[in-house]
């Protein structure tokens, strides 16, 4: 089973990423809700990297690899764009966003709620986001 994909940093490639994750997860017994939540979380991180970290520059790329060990899925997303600074991240009030009709700004909060663990690392000029989800 293919467990790695690399795409250029354009929003049109998000569908390719979603399809790749969906195909990979088809080998596991997941509910539709679990499947959709995992795809959403990976898509959100990849969208942020493409749009914010890499300014939708098609000469840049992101890579996604998926592995599973002892019932834990691990998604590893790598890019060379502007690093996400988790220490500067402030969790938004999602209910307030909904109340005032604000769009955007809640993606990382959703990812944090969906996944069991979210980690960001930067070394040299490479950034890696690790997403973990227990499935068994």
C-alpha positions as CSV (number, residue, x, y, z in Angstrom):
1,X,0.0,0.0,0.0
2,X,1.3,3.4,-1.0
3,X,1.8,5.5,2.1
4,X,3.4,8.7,0.8
5,X,2.4,11.5,-1.4
6,X,4.2,14.7,-2.4
7,X,2.3,17.6,-4.1
8,X,3.1,21.2,-5.1
9,X,1.8,24.0,-2.9
10,X,-1.4,24.8,-4.8
11,X,-4.9,24.6,-3.3
12,X,-6.1,22.4,-6.2
13,X,-3.9,19.6,-4.8
14,X,-5.9,19.4,-1.5
15,X,-8.3,17.1,-3.3
16,X,-5.5,14.8,-4.2
17,X,-4.4,14.7,-0.6
18,X,-7.9,14.0,0.7
19,X,-8.3,11.2,-1.9
20,X,-5.0,9.8,-0.8
21,X,-5.9,9.8,2.9
22,X,-9.3,8.3,2.2
23,X,-7.8,5.5,0.1
24,X,-5.2,4.7,2.7
25,X,-7.8,4.6,5.5
26,X,-10.1,2.3,3.5
27,X,-8.0,-0.6,4.7
28,X,-9.2,0.1,8.3
29,X,-12.6,-0.4,9.9
30,X,-13.6,3.2,10.6
31,X,-17.0,4.8,10.9
32,X,-17.9,7.4,8.3
33,X,-17.5,10.0,11.1
34,X,-14.0,8.8,12.0
35,X,-13.0,8.8,8.4
36,X,-14.3,12.2,7.7
37,X,-12.8,13.7,10.8
38,X,-9.3,12.3,10.1
39,X,-9.5,13.5,6.4
40,X,-10.6,16.9,7.6
41,X,-7.8,17.2,10.1
42,X,-5.1,16.3,7.6
43,X,-6.7,18.5,5.0
44,X,-6.7,21.5,7.4
45,X,-3.0,21.1,8.2
46,X,-2.1,20.7,4.5
47,X,-4.2,23.7,3.6
48,X,-2.5,25.8,6.2
49,X,0.9,24.8,5.0
50,X,0.0,25.4,1.3
51,X,-1.7,28.8,1.9
52,X,0.1,30.3,4.9
53,X,3.5,28.7,5.2
54,X,4.2,28.4,1.5
55,X,2.1,31.3,0.0
56,X,0.6,28.9,-2.6
57,X,3.9,28.8,-4.4
58,X,3.7,25.9,-6.9
59,X,7.5,25.7,-7.0
60,X,7.3,24.5,-3.4
61,X,5.9,21.2,-2.2
62,X,4.6,19.3,0.9
63,X,4.9,15.6,1.6
64,X,2.5,13.4,3.6
65,X,3.3,10.0,4.8
66,X,1.0,7.7,6.8
67,X,2.0,4.8,9.0
68,X,0.2,2.6,11.5
69,X,1.6,0.8,14.5
70,X,-0.3,-0.9,17.3
71,X,-3.6,0.8,16.4
72,X,-2.1,4.3,16.2
73,X,-2.1,6.1,12.9
74,X,0.7,8.6,12.4
75,X,0.5,11.3,9.7
76,X,3.8,13.1,9.0
77,X,3.5,16.3,6.9
78,X,6.7,17.9,5.8
79,X,7.4,21.3,4.1
80,X,10.0,23.9,3.9
81,X,7.9,27.0,4.3
82,X,7.5,29.4,7.2
83,X,7.4,27.5,10.4
84,X,4.2,27.4,12.5
85,X,5.0,28.8,16.0
86,X,2.8,26.9,18.4
87,X,4.0,29.0,21.3
88,X,2.3,32.1,19.6
89,X,-0.9,30.2,18.9
90,X,-4.0,31.2,20.9
91,X,-6.9,28.9,20.9
92,X,-10.0,30.7,19.4
93,X,-13.4,30.7,21.0
94,X,-15.2,28.6,18.4
95,X,-18.6,29.4,19.8
96,X,-17.9,33.1,19.5
97,X,-16.7,32.7,15.9
98,X,-20.0,31.0,15.1
99,X,-22.0,33.6,16.9
100,X,-20.5,36.5,15.0
101,X,-20.3,34.6,11.7
102,X,-16.5,34.9,11.4
103,X,-15.0,32.6,8.8
104,X,-11.5,31.0,9.3
105,X,-9.2,30.9,12.2
106,X,-10.5,27.7,13.8
107,X,-8.7,25.0,11.8
108,X,-5.9,24.2,14.3
109,X,-8.5,24.1,17.1
110,X,-10.5,21.6,15.2
111,X,-7.4,19.5,14.4
112,X,-6.5,19.5,18.1
113,X,-10.0,18.2,19.0
114,X,-10.1,15.5,16.3
115,X,-6.6,14.1,16.7
116,X,-5.2,12.4,19.8
117,X,-1.8,14.3,19.5
118,X,-0.5,17.1,17.4
119,X,3.2,18.0,17.2
120,X,5.2,20.5,15.3
121,X,9.0,20.4,14.8
122,X,11.4,22.5,12.9
123,X,15.0,21.6,12.1
124,X,17.2,23.5,9.7
125,X,14.7,24.7,7.1
126,X,12.4,21.7,7.3
127,X,9.1,21.7,9.2
128,X,7.2,18.6,10.2
129,X,3.8,18.2,11.6
130,X,2.9,14.9,13.3
131,X,-0.8,14.0,13.7
132,X,-1.6,10.9,15.8
133,X,-5.0,9.1,15.9
134,X,-5.8,5.9,17.8
135,X,-8.0,3.7,15.7
136,X,-8.2,0.4,17.7
